[in-house]
Amino acid sequence: MSCPRIRTLVCALLAALLLVPPAVARAQDYPTKAIELVVPFVPGGGTDLIARLVADYMGKKWGKPMLVVNKPGGGGIVGARAALKDARPDGYTILVDIHTTSSMHIGAWKTPRLVLADRTYAARIVRDPMVFAVKADAPWKNFKELSDWVKANPGELIWSSVGPSGPSRYTAYDWFTQIGVDATRTRMVITEGAGDSFAKLAGGHVALAIHSVAEANAMLKAGKIRLLAVLSPTRIKYIPDVPTAEEQGVMKGVRVQWWGAIAFPAGTPDPIVKKWEAAAAAMTKDPAFLAGAERISMNIDYLDAERTRAFVEQEVAGYTDMAAKIGIRR
Amino acid sequence: MDVLPQLAHGFGAALSPTNLLMAVVGSLLGTLVGVLPGLGPTAAIAILFPLTTVLPPVPAIIMLAAIYYGAMYGGSTTAILLNIPGEVASVPTCLDGYPMARQGRGGVALGISAIGSFFAGMLGVTALTFFAPFLADQALRFGPPEYFGLMVLAFTVVASLSSASLVKGFAMAALGYFLSLIGLGPSTAEPRFTFGWTPLMSGVELIALVVGLFALSEVFLGLEQSRVAIAEKITNVFPRWADLKEAFPAILRGTGIGFFLGLLPGCAPGVTVFMAYDAERRIAKHPERFGRGAIEGVASPESANNATSSAGFIPLLALGIPASAPLAVLLGGLLVYGLQPGPLLFQKNPDFVWTVIASLYIGNIVLLILNLPLIGMWVWLTRIPYGILGPLILLLSVLGAYSVRNSMFDVAVSLVFGAIGYFLRKYQWPLAPLLLAFILGPLLEKYMIQSLSMSGGSPLIFFQRWLSLVLIVGAALLFLASLVLVRYTGRRVKEETAEELAL
């Protein structure tokens, strides 16, 4: 059938004509229209909140609307694919890329649905470390005590994670390995998300929950939980009294954390990515932006484009290794 | 705690002209969006959220809460008048609301729905005012085994939603459960029935399913029958005293069921409305009236819907746990304004908390005042010739299916289920059990796996904890009772009408 083929060809030519000229030449004027910030998760979560903060700030700065578009599903992969694979690489579609949609996904799958080469990073803006939380009236005073108790009674530890291959699971695995506990002897309860998990912790149905600082904030302020350790090279300013796991001599290094970066589809004109990199560097120093981040307890931690890529590459190696050892790499 | 002076102070702030205006605008906008098929409270809040960010925190949250209430009321309106639930929580309302509308009592159904919602909302907010932190703590006692028991209990509803034939009902429930399996498994994240196809990984979207099964199939049926909307003239818009007397106990029961179950995070209106409807039917003297325009069948689930939504504010404000999707969006709104829910919120931002609580009262009143006179306008909607209304619904439905997660795939899903729903309804296979199983199936699975993880694989955990034991035994008894009831109802219906009834 020649007819449809000709039509396709004509369409492709027309599309090509429309596509080619403006993208490269006009980086100077960028942005000339609304920019879409794709959040591959539901509204109200951490990724969504940080996206709205950025959209609000940059929208005002550049005087062009920034639309946060939520495309949840498939653990974030559906939305991430829509932003990186289906959208035009013209700088007007941005993915708020996090560990779940990048390093963790790539590490857990032998044939990932998205690879690092699919995106170009402009900057990492958030690094939200993991914390070990217990019920407010739990018997353990510090992380060392908890670790010793788990070593003695691994079968009695009931802990909650989010999904079978989420950050909680990897953090716990790293911890169990370092203190010499067989992870399979502990009891893992898979929950829907941090809110669900903390409700189970506060109700005494599980003994330990591992989530990020921002996620723990509500229950912490409500006085329902206590934090025994934060998994970070240094303490975090929102929880200055919580010592790091390394300080307490229990764990070394940080292999898992929550982070968020600005990512473009591969092939986006370099000047536009550079413009965002510079803008993100300035934004993460602006007190007005930092005040907004503090309200949602998001730990702002800027990395430039090159270092973001190196950081994610290192994470991919870490997750690939851990996923294989846990036995969840497929 | 000096609740009353603080509340009075809150009223003072909430009654300021600006804030009052926000409540009115929010209710109107919410109702407007809620009336569109497929656009429920979650979508309404998510769509209108950016609009509110230009406002200072207090009026913004007042407006969001008003949008939430308004959207729920809007959903009931289309459920009653057009047999199209805007969201899952309105499905039981269709069962008796639409028959009422066809009998020319649509106005009464809308009135009862508004009054029931108002009453339940007020009661819910009162409880929120006085017991929020205390009740929130109680809710935490529900662990996975207790939720499992609750879901088993909810599943017995399938039996009484299948009055035409138990076999048909359970077949539809099985189909619903199967559909819910598609996508990533809740605890293994293992793809199930996706055939390696990425769009299927995220499963069948609930709203796309509802829009397809109910809204689109309704349009197809309507076009086929070249229906003249609702032919009967709607004369009495306001409920009569006798209607109120009949509906009032049902409103009370619906409020009770909706409120106490609504305190539990994870028990969304989609679950409690079915349980309220079912309870009403079980205790009715003439259960055969249900599905044919029983006023209690509208009053009870509508009250339960609002009671659940109001109760959801308790774990939200006191602990920061959102009980349902729209509340999760609302939580995001609170966080953006730097208002971290929790007991500290009551101490650190008392002005804000009490203003919001006061505005919840006001929102309920505004909604009642706005909606009773507006019933006439909604009813007018049904007089639009079907040739115009049908395509319009079709367009809005597709828009609704798309907007949930901005996905064309969901539009395709809704079209497919529109076709399936058309045939199912034509041959009288009940849709309600399908939807119920679709919602409850994954929850049942999740709570079972969580419980078994806690016990290290031993199913004894369900019987060792007294609360879950009570729930499971109760479920078994209820199931047997409803089998008897369904037989009886089926016989009565046949005696009276010599025809089979389909929900």
Interface residues (C-beta under 8 A of the other chain):
Chain A: V42 P43 G44 G45 D48 L49 R52 L53 D56 V68 V69 N70 K71 P72 G73 G74 G75 I77 V78 G79 R81 R113 G155 I158 G163 P164 S165 R187 M188 V189 I190 T191 E192 G195 D196 F198 A199 K200 A202 G203 G204 H205 V206 N217 A218 M219 K221 A222 G223 K224 E294 R295 I296 S297
Chain B: A46 F49 P50 T53 L140 R141 F142 G143 P144 G183 L184 P186 S187 T188 A189 T198 P199 M201 S202 G203 E205 P265 G266 P315 A318 L319 G320 I321 P322 A325 A328 V329 L330 L331 G332 L335 V336 Y337 G338 Q340 P341 G342 P343 L344 R405 N406 S407 K446 I449 Q450 S453 M454 G456
